[in-house]
């Protein structure tokens, strides 16, 4: 199954592809079960799931290991966060091959300096346009699947301003990217201007309480955005759910609202497909 080809077909639709952010096999599976056509493997969410912030602290190997479990858990395409490629152009090539082997359909590569930080943090720094275009050419050369989708992300808005960022985006597309991702526009007018000034397939990062104002997917589709990633909302909901459950456990009261909010044991097993695994076990029993 060529999930990259599936992703290209999805990007070709009139409506924007909404890809909620997941961080492990279970969260990825929940995205698929909810009826979404793609999963976003959020680098920030993966980092936070290990107990550390989104500051480029995880190694490539740690991320690839997590991506492999996520790919195995679902049948829909996964868009991965490749950060800066973990170093220079050669590091980025090694990353590209490892991510491709893991089975993801796409990744986005960004122009921050290594180590990077969350796109909605302050005090970011970016590399030269030439360094980033060379990285994009390097990862394209490293990939064996012609359908693999390369997404070029620029964090230039917060560093160089709008006009220079648009110039960078044009260069990145000329260097071989399939989709452009301008990170963290701060006004509706800026979102609309990016859509107008970059006549390419575009990705936008959309989540509650970030630097980018919230816009519904239908409106983003009208503007020409093809992919809407929602990196952290699922994890933020999970954190709140676990905090509520811990309050229930601490209370010792079985009628605590935290217990009422949990799914049942039976529903949990249905989410992860326990019955199907047991059926296969019985089929292969000696």
C-alpha positions as CSV (number, residue, x, y, z in Angstrom):
1,X,0.0,0.0,0.0
2,X,1.4,3.3,-1.1
3,X,0.2,5.7,1.6
4,X,2.1,8.6,0.0
5,X,0.0,8.2,-3.2
6,X,-3.1,8.1,-1.0
7,X,-2.0,11.3,0.6
8,X,-1.4,13.0,-2.7
9,X,-4.9,12.0,-3.8
10,X,-6.3,13.5,-0.6
11,X,-4.4,16.7,-1.1
12,X,-5.9,17.0,-4.6
13,X,-9.4,17.2,-3.2
14,X,-11.2,20.6,-3.1
15,X,-11.7,20.4,0.7
16,X,-8.7,20.7,3.1
17,X,-7.4,17.5,4.7
18,X,-7.7,17.8,8.5
19,X,-5.0,15.8,10.3
20,X,-5.2,15.7,14.1
21,X,-2.0,15.4,15.9
22,X,-1.2,12.1,17.6
23,X,1.9,10.9,19.5
24,X,1.7,7.1,19.9
25,X,-0.1,4.1,18.4
26,X,-3.2,4.5,20.5
27,X,-3.8,8.2,19.8
28,X,-3.1,7.5,16.1
29,X,-5.7,4.7,16.1
30,X,-8.3,7.0,17.8
31,X,-7.8,9.5,15.0
32,X,-8.5,6.9,12.4
33,X,-11.5,5.5,14.3
34,X,-12.9,9.0,14.5
35,X,-13.1,9.1,10.7
36,X,-10.2,11.3,9.8
37,X,-8.3,10.5,6.6
38,X,-4.8,11.3,7.9
39,X,-2.8,11.5,11.1
40,X,-0.3,14.2,12.0
41,X,2.6,12.7,14.0
42,X,3.4,15.8,16.1
43,X,7.0,16.2,17.1
44,X,6.1,18.4,20.0
45,X,3.5,16.0,21.2
46,X,5.9,13.0,20.9
47,X,8.5,15.0,22.9
48,X,5.9,15.9,25.6
49,X,4.8,12.3,25.8
50,X,8.3,11.4,27.0
51,X,8.1,14.2,29.6
52,X,10.2,16.9,27.9
53,X,9.4,20.1,26.1
54,X,9.4,20.8,22.3
55,X,13.0,22.0,22.1
56,X,14.6,19.6,19.7
57,X,15.8,17.3,22.5
58,X,14.7,13.9,21.1
59,X,17.1,12.0,18.8
60,X,16.1,10.9,15.4
61,X,16.2,7.3,16.5
62,X,13.7,7.9,19.3
63,X,11.3,9.7,16.9
64,X,11.6,7.0,14.2
65,X,10.9,4.3,16.8
66,X,7.7,6.1,17.8
67,X,6.7,6.7,14.1
68,X,7.0,3.0,13.4
69,X,4.5,2.1,16.1
70,X,2.1,4.7,14.9
71,X,2.3,3.5,11.3
72,X,1.7,-0.1,12.4
73,X,-1.4,1.0,14.3
74,X,-3.3,2.6,11.4
75,X,-4.1,2.2,7.7
76,X,-4.3,5.9,6.9
77,X,-1.4,8.1,5.8
78,X,0.8,9.7,8.5
79,X,2.3,13.1,8.1
80,X,5.5,13.3,10.3
81,X,7.3,16.2,11.8
82,X,11.0,16.0,10.8
83,X,12.1,19.1,12.7
84,X,15.2,20.5,11.0
85,X,16.4,17.1,9.7
86,X,18.5,16.7,12.8
87,X,21.5,18.6,11.4
88,X,22.9,19.4,8.0
89,X,22.0,18.1,4.6
90,X,23.6,14.7,5.2
91,X,21.8,14.3,8.5
92,X,18.6,15.3,6.7
93,X,19.2,12.6,4.0
94,X,19.6,10.0,6.7
95,X,16.4,11.2,8.4
96,X,14.5,11.0,5.1
97,X,15.5,7.4,4.5
98,X,14.7,6.4,8.1
99,X,11.3,8.1,8.0
100,X,10.5,6.5,4.7
101,X,11.4,3.0,6.0
102,X,9.2,3.7,9.0
103,X,6.3,4.0,6.6
104,X,5.1,7.6,6.9
105,X,3.6,9.2,3.8
106,X,5.1,12.7,4.3
107,X,7.2,14.8,6.5
108,X,7.8,18.5,7.0
109,X,11.3,19.9,7.1
110,X,11.8,23.3,8.7
111,X,14.3,26.2,8.4
112,X,15.0,26.8,12.0
113,X,18.5,26.4,13.3
114,X,19.3,23.1,15.1
115,X,18.2,22.4,17.8
116,X,14.8,23.9,17.0
117,X,12.0,25.0,19.2
118,X,8.2,24.9,19.0
119,X,7.0,27.2,16.2
120,X,4.8,29.1,18.7
121,X,7.6,29.9,21.1
122,X,9.5,33.2,21.0
123,X,13.2,33.7,20.1
124,X,13.5,31.4,17.1
125,X,16.4,31.5,14.7
126,X,16.5,30.3,11.1
127,X,19.2,29.2,8.6
128,X,19.9,30.8,5.3
129,X,17.6,30.3,2.4
130,X,20.4,28.5,0.5
131,X,21.1,26.1,3.4
132,X,17.4,25.2,3.5
133,X,17.0,24.7,-0.2
134,X,20.1,22.4,-0.3
135,X,18.5,20.4,2.5
136,X,15.3,20.1,0.5
137,X,17.2,18.9,-2.6
138,X,19.2,16.4,-0.4
139,X,16.1,14.8,1.1
140,X,14.4,14.6,-2.4
141,X,17.5,12.8,-3.7
142,X,17.5,10.4,-0.7
143,X,13.9,9.2,-1.1
144,X,13.0,6.2,-3.2
145,X,9.3,6.6,-3.3
146,X,8.4,9.2,-6.0
147,X,5.0,9.8,-4.4
148,X,6.5,10.7,-1.0
149,X,5.3,14.2,0.0
150,X,7.9,16.7,1.1
151,X,6.5,19.7,3.0
152,X,8.8,22.7,3.5
153,X,8.1,24.7,6.6
154,X,9.4,28.2,7.2
155,X,9.5,30.0,10.5
156,X,10.5,33.2,8.9
157,X,7.5,35.3,9.9
158,X,8.7,35.8,13.4
159,X,12.3,36.4,12.4
160,X,12.5,38.2,9.0
161,X,8.9,39.4,8.4
162,X,6.3,38.7,5.8
163,X,8.0,39.7,2.5
164,X,11.2,37.8,3.1
165,X,9.2,34.7,4.3
166,X,7.3,34.7,1.0
167,X,10.5,34.9,-0.9
168,X,11.8,31.9,1.0
169,X,8.7,29.9,0.3
170,X,9.0,30.4,-3.4
171,X,12.6,29.2,-3.3
172,X,11.6,26.2,-1.2
173,X,9.0,25.1,-3.7
174,X,11.5,25.5,-6.6
175,X,14.0,23.3,-4.6
176,X,11.6,20.3,-4.7
177,X,9.0,20.7,-2.0
178,X,5.4,19.6,-2.8
179,X,3.7,21.6,-0.1
180,X,4.6,24.9,1.6
181,X,4.0,25.5,5.3
182,X,4.3,29.1,6.7
183,X,4.4,28.7,10.4
184,X,2.6,30.9,12.9
185,X,0.8,33.7,11.0
186,X,-0.6,36.0,13.7
187,X,-3.6,37.6,12.0
188,X,-6.5,36.6,9.8
189,X,-5.1,39.0,7.2
190,X,-1.8,37.3,7.3
191,X,-3.4,33.9,6.7
192,X,-5.3,35.3,3.8
193,X,-2.2,37.0,2.4
194,X,-0.2,33.7,2.5
195,X,-3.0,32.0,0.6
196,X,-3.0,34.7,-2.0
197,X,0.8,35.1,-2.5
198,X,1.8,31.4,-2.5
199,X,-0.1,29.6,-5.4
200,X,1.0,26.1,-4.2
201,X,-0.5,23.4,-2.1
202,X,-0.3,24.9,1.4
203,X,-0.4,23.5,5.0
204,X,-1.5,25.5,8.0
205,X,-1.0,24.7,11.7
206,X,-4.3,25.3,13.5
207,X,-5.0,24.8,17.2
208,X,-6.7,26.6,20.1
209,X,-4.7,29.3,22.0
210,X,-1.7,29.4,19.7
211,X,-0.3,32.5,18.0
212,X,-2.4,31.8,14.9
213,X,-6.1,32.9,15.1
214,X,-8.5,30.0,14.8
215,X,-10.2,29.6,11.5
216,X,-12.6,26.7,10.5
217,X,-11.4,24.2,7.9
218,X,-14.1,25.2,5.5
219,X,-12.8,28.7,5.3
220,X,-9.2,27.5,5.0
221,X,-10.3,25.3,2.1
222,X,-11.9,28.3,0.4
223,X,-8.6,30.2,0.8
224,X,-6.7,27.3,-0.9
225,X,-5.1,25.5,2.1
226,X,-4.9,21.8,1.4
227,X,-3.7,20.4,4.8
228,X,-4.8,21.6,8.3
229,X,-2.7,20.0,11.1
230,X,-4.0,20.2,14.6
231,X,-0.9,19.2,16.5
232,X,-1.6,19.4,20.2
233,X,-5.3,19.5,21.0
234,X,-5.6,15.7,21.3
235,X,-2.7,15.6,23.8
236,X,-4.0,18.6,25.8
237,X,-7.4,16.8,26.1
238,X,-5.6,13.6,27.2
239,X,-3.6,15.5,29.9
240,X,-6.8,17.1,31.2
241,X,-8.5,13.7,31.2
242,X,-5.7,12.1,33.1
243,X,-5.6,14.9,35.7
244,X,-9.4,14.4,36.2
245,X,-8.9,10.7,36.6
246,X,-6.1,11.2,39.1
247,X,-8.4,13.5,41.2
248,X,-11.0,10.6,41.1
249,X,-8.4,8.1,42.3
250,X,-7.2,10.4,45.0
251,X,-10.7,11.0,46.2
252,X,-11.4,7.3,46.8
253,X,-15.0,8.0,45.8
254,X,-16.4,5.7,43.1
255,X,-19.0,8.3,42.2
256,X,-16.5,11.0,41.5
257,X,-17.1,12.7,38.1
258,X,-13.7,11.6,37.0
259,X,-14.8,8.0,37.0
260,X,-17.9,8.8,35.1
261,X,-15.9,10.5,32.4
262,X,-13.8,7.3,31.7
263,X,-14.6,4.9,28.9
264,X,-15.5,1.4,30.1
265,X,-13.1,-1.5,30.2
266,X,-15.1,-3.0,27.3
267,X,-14.9,0.1,25.2
268,X,-11.1,0.4,25.9
269,X,-10.5,-3.1,24.6
270,X,-12.6,-2.4,21.5
271,X,-10.4,0.7,20.7
272,X,-7.3,-1.4,20.5
273,X,-8.9,-4.4,18.8
274,X,-8.3,-7.0,21.5
275,X,-11.0,-9.3,20.1
276,X,-9.4,-9.4,16.7
277,X,-6.0,-10.3,18.2
278,X,-7.5,-13.1,20.2
279,X,-9.3,-14.4,17.1
280,X,-6.0,-14.5,15.3
281,X,-4.3,-16.2,18.2
282,X,-6.9,-18.9,18.2
283,X,-6.6,-19.3,14.4
284,X,-2.8,-20.0,14.7
285,X,-3.0,-22.1,17.8
286,X,-1.5,-25.6,17.5
